Amino acid sequence: MARALPALLLLAACAALPTTNNQQLVSTDLLMRDYTGDVPGASVLVIRDGKAVVRRAYGLANVEEHVAATPQTNYRLASVTKQFTAAAILLLIEDGRLRLDDPIRKWFPSLPDGITIRHLLTHTSGLFDYEDAMPETATEQVHDADVPRLIESRQPYFAPGTKYLYSNSGYALLALIIEKTSGQSFATFLHDRIFAPLGMRNTVAHEEGVSTVAHRAFGYTFENAAWTRTDQSLTSAVLGDGGIYSSIDDLAKWDAALYDGRLLSAESRRLAFTPATATDDPNVQYGFGWRISGTTLWHSGETRGFRNVIIRHPAERLTVVVLTNRNAPPPRATAEQIANLFLVPPASGRRR
């Protein structure tokens, strides 16, 4: 009974959150039950009409030291980072320093001709995947600056603009373009132009030996019947495609900024959220750093020891974020189930 008391107190406290009900919270807890206890955990956020109606954490951010996950825990976002990289490019376009159809050979003369910034944003460049170009004998981490060298001698998969193929290489190059255009490091530009203005105080594009991650979650993989720390890989230092750490509390501020002009202009938001290309999934199109399914905007992120997703229903003013520090399972299905708890029409007939 002593072990159950904290959970009961937490449930009672969360039941007082605005515009939600106890059953929705109980159902959310049931969906997240595998993340509870002495295991790698998760943080869950549900925002409805601008208010956090679910703000929960489960399990551990640091298994070895038994540090509990909290709403302030910062997880490696992996490819959820791409929406921030795209936003940084859009800010430079608003500044008049870039154009969507600028050829990337302006910065990378050794790379194939005909590729533009737009192609990088929408995964239609055809560039070779830098991860597949890494030598099998590699032992040191790759950085964004290494990517052009790794792929310059590799034949593109297809002519730019003719097909879609998800490309981490493209977003690493975007980070380098941001650096070359702004005169700042990618991490500094993100801090000065996005994180600081929005009050995302603990969000960081992490550089080992340069910056620290407050309230850090470490990644884990379940193998040999136990959780093993698998926090870093040889590609973890590449920032443009997946190097940001953030929390559900900071992502609530990011979500709010996507509804108005406090960060991006209406035109930039339109570009980001408008389907620009079909993908390999007939139910999904791609904008600038966002996957688009009908009226739903979303993106997942998967890297060694982390699985994350953000799902936005702008017409419903509903967002669900699930961040986890384990290798499996991908949390998109769970996040959609949580979203459905809050999309069911109430008795009045108005969808929430």
Secondary structure, DSSP 8 states (H G I E B T S, - for coil): -TTHHHHHHHHHHHTTSTT--HHHHHHHHHHTGGG-SSSB-EEEEEEETTEEEEEEEESEEETTTTEE--TT-BEE-GGGGHHHHHHHHHHHHHTTS--TT-BGGGT-TTS-TT-BHHHHHTT-S----HHHHS-TT--S---GGGHHHHHTTS--SS-TTS-----HHHHHHHHHHHHHHHSS-HHHHHIIIIIHHHT-TT-EE--TTT---TTB---EEEETTEEEE----TTTT--TTT-EEE-HHHHHHHHHHTTSTTSS-HHHHHHHHS--EE-SSTT-EE-SS-EEETTEEEEEEEETTEEEEEEEEGGGTEEEEEEESSS---SHHHHHHHHHHHHS--TTS---
